[in-house]
Amino acid sequence: MKRILNLLILMVLVFSVPAVAATGEANGEIGFNFGSTQLDSDTGLDSATSLAVRGGYFFNKNFELEGQIASSSQDQEVQGTDVDGTFRMYMVNGLYNFQTPKEIVPYVMAGVGMMDTEVTLSDPFLGTVSDTDNSTAYQVGGGSRFFFGKTKKTAFRVDLSMIQESTFNETSTHTNVSAGFSWKLGGN
């Protein structure tokens, strides 16, 4: 985790020259986010650390379709039992980018995909029990990209999203807050 934070700080320092917003037709985007997921209270876990990788294609300056693979995990003790939860999302998101005259591009997104949930319970008396389940997942959210650098191809990205899924016969809503970097692919 320290390596990721050091890398993020280094990238901000290297590419800190403001630029014009850089979304446009026939361009792509690739990036990663690191954050925290506030898990639904029905899960028995509080919050989880999350890491996501994203890649997208801009149909025009406003509309983008992106794929997202994300993983969140949390390990905590609940009433003397060690509970380890891992949540993996595979999403396809549609984004609407609001164009502004500056280097800031806010957006809203909605997506659908799949959530895999794995829970492992370790008790000193009962041993270890593990179970998995998956379901369709839905995501809505928003955020912003802050473009910088001479080439206008690097952006600091922040997201806030809500994910709803139904695993283990429970419908849960999780809130994810994340930040990371994205890079524009293409010439425009």
C-alpha positions as CSV (number, residue, x, y, z in Angstrom):
1,M,0.0,0.0,0.0
2,K,2.9,2.4,0.7
3,R,4.2,1.7,-2.8
4,I,0.9,2.7,-4.3
5,L,0.7,5.9,-2.3
6,N,4.3,6.8,-3.2
7,L,3.6,6.2,-6.9
8,L,0.5,8.4,-6.7
9,I,2.4,11.2,-5.1
10,L,5.2,10.9,-7.6
11,M,2.8,11.0,-10.5
12,V,1.1,14.1,-9.2
13,L,4.4,15.9,-8.8
14,V,5.7,14.9,-12.3
15,F,2.5,15.8,-14.1
16,S,1.3,18.9,-12.2
17,V,1.0,21.3,-15.1
18,P,-2.7,22.2,-15.6
19,A,-4.2,21.3,-19.0
20,V,-7.4,21.4,-21.1
21,A,-9.9,18.6,-20.5
22,A,-9.1,15.6,-22.7
23,T,-12.1,13.6,-23.6
24,G,-13.1,13.2,-27.2
25,E,-14.5,10.9,-30.0
26,A,-12.6,7.7,-30.7
27,N,-10.3,8.0,-27.7
28,G,-9.8,5.4,-25.0
29,E,-9.0,5.6,-21.4
30,I,-7.2,3.2,-19.0
31,G,-6.6,3.6,-15.3
32,F,-6.8,2.4,-11.7
33,N,-8.5,3.5,-8.5
34,F,-7.7,2.8,-4.8
35,G,-10.4,3.4,-2.2
36,S,-12.6,2.3,0.6
37,T,-16.0,0.4,0.4
38,Q,-18.4,1.0,3.2
39,L,-20.1,-2.4,3.3
40,D,-23.8,-2.9,4.0
41,S,-24.5,-3.6,7.7
42,D,-26.1,-6.9,6.7
43,T,-22.7,-8.3,5.8
44,G,-21.4,-8.2,9.4
45,L,-18.3,-6.3,8.1
46,D,-17.6,-2.6,8.4
47,S,-15.5,-1.4,5.5
48,A,-13.1,-2.9,3.0
49,T,-10.1,-1.6,1.1
50,S,-10.7,-1.6,-2.7
51,L,-8.7,-1.6,-5.8
52,A,-10.1,-1.2,-9.3
53,V,-8.8,-1.3,-12.9
54,R,-10.8,0.4,-15.6
55,G,-10.7,0.8,-19.4
56,G,-13.1,2.7,-21.6
57,Y,-13.9,4.0,-25.0
58,F,-15.3,7.5,-25.8
59,F,-18.0,7.4,-28.5
60,N,-17.9,11.3,-28.4
61,K,-16.9,13.9,-25.9
62,N,-19.8,13.2,-23.6
63,F,-20.5,9.4,-23.8
64,E,-18.1,6.7,-22.7
65,L,-18.5,3.0,-22.2
66,E,-16.0,1.4,-19.7
67,G,-15.2,-2.0,-18.2
68,Q,-14.3,-2.2,-14.5
69,I,-12.8,-5.0,-12.5
70,A,-12.7,-4.2,-8.8
71,S,-11.8,-6.1,-5.6
72,S,-12.6,-5.2,-2.0
73,S,-11.4,-7.2,1.0
74,Q,-11.8,-6.9,4.8
75,D,-10.6,-9.1,7.6
76,Q,-11.9,-8.5,11.1
77,E,-12.8,-10.2,14.3
78,V,-16.6,-10.6,15.1
79,Q,-17.4,-12.1,18.5
80,G,-14.2,-14.1,18.7
81,T,-14.4,-15.4,15.1
82,D,-12.1,-14.1,12.4
83,V,-14.2,-13.1,9.4
84,D,-12.5,-12.5,6.0
85,G,-14.7,-11.1,3.2
86,T,-13.6,-10.7,-0.4
87,F,-15.9,-8.9,-2.9
88,R,-15.1,-8.9,-6.6
89,M,-17.0,-6.8,-9.2
90,Y,-17.0,-7.2,-13.0
91,M,-19.0,-4.2,-14.4
92,V,-19.8,-2.4,-17.6
93,N,-20.5,1.2,-16.9
94,G,-22.0,4.0,-19.1
95,L,-20.6,7.4,-18.4
96,Y,-21.9,10.9,-19.3
97,N,-19.1,13.4,-19.2
98,F,-20.1,17.1,-18.6
99,Q,-17.9,19.4,-20.6
100,T,-16.5,22.4,-18.8
101,P,-14.1,25.1,-20.1
102,K,-11.4,24.1,-17.7
103,E,-9.4,20.9,-17.0
104,I,-12.1,19.4,-14.8
105,V,-14.5,16.9,-16.3
106,P,-17.3,15.8,-13.9
107,Y,-19.4,12.7,-14.9
108,V,-22.2,10.5,-13.8
109,M,-22.3,6.7,-14.4
110,A,-24.5,3.7,-14.2
111,G,-23.5,0.1,-14.7
112,V,-24.5,-3.5,-14.6
113,G,-22.3,-6.6,-14.0
114,M,-21.6,-9.3,-11.5
115,M,-20.5,-9.5,-7.9
116,D,-18.6,-12.5,-6.5
117,T,-18.6,-12.7,-2.7
118,E,-16.4,-15.0,-0.6
119,V,-16.6,-15.2,3.1
120,T,-14.3,-17.3,5.3
121,L,-14.9,-17.8,9.0
122,S,-12.0,-19.0,11.3
123,D,-12.9,-20.1,14.8
124,P,-10.4,-21.6,17.2
125,F,-12.9,-24.2,18.3
126,L,-15.0,-24.9,15.2
127,G,-12.2,-24.6,12.5
128,T,-12.4,-22.8,9.2
129,V,-15.6,-22.6,7.0
130,S,-15.7,-20.9,3.6
131,D,-18.6,-20.1,1.3
132,T,-19.0,-18.2,-2.0
133,D,-22.0,-16.7,-3.9
134,N,-22.4,-14.4,-6.8
135,S,-25.2,-12.2,-8.2
136,T,-26.0,-9.5,-10.7
137,A,-24.8,-6.2,-9.5
138,Y,-25.9,-2.6,-10.3
139,Q,-23.8,0.5,-9.8
140,V,-24.7,4.2,-9.9
141,G,-22.3,7.1,-9.1
142,G,-20.4,10.0,-10.2
143,G,-17.1,11.7,-10.0
144,S,-14.6,13.9,-11.8
145,R,-11.4,13.8,-13.7
146,F,-8.8,16.5,-13.2
147,F,-6.6,16.6,-16.2
148,F,-3.0,17.8,-16.0
149,G,0.3,17.5,-17.9
150,K,1.6,19.0,-21.1
151,T,0.1,16.3,-23.2
152,K,-3.4,16.5,-21.6
153,K,-3.5,12.7,-21.3
154,T,-3.3,12.2,-17.6
155,A,-6.1,12.7,-15.1
156,F,-6.5,12.4,-11.4
157,R,-9.9,10.7,-10.9
158,V,-12.3,10.6,-7.9
159,D,-15.4,8.4,-7.7
160,L,-18.3,8.0,-5.4
161,S,-20.6,5.0,-6.2
162,M,-23.3,2.8,-4.7
163,I,-23.3,-0.9,-5.6
164,Q,-26.4,-3.1,-5.1
165,E,-26.1,-6.9,-5.1
166,S,-27.9,-9.9,-3.7
167,T,-25.6,-12.6,-2.4
168,F,-26.3,-15.1,0.4
169,N,-30.1,-14.4,0.1
170,E,-29.5,-10.8,1.2
171,T,-29.8,-7.7,-0.9
172,S,-27.0,-5.3,0.1
173,T,-26.0,-1.8,-0.9
174,H,-22.3,-0.9,-0.6
175,T,-20.9,2.7,-0.9
176,N,-17.5,3.0,-2.5
177,V,-15.2,6.1,-2.4
178,S,-12.0,5.9,-4.5
179,A,-9.3,7.9,-6.2
180,G,-6.7,7.1,-8.8
181,F,-5.3,8.0,-12.2
182,S,-6.4,7.5,-15.7
183,W,-4.6,7.9,-19.0
184,K,-6.1,9.0,-22.3
185,L,-5.4,6.7,-25.2
186,G,-5.6,8.0,-28.8
187,G,-4.7,11.1,-30.7
188,N,-7.6,13.5,-30.1
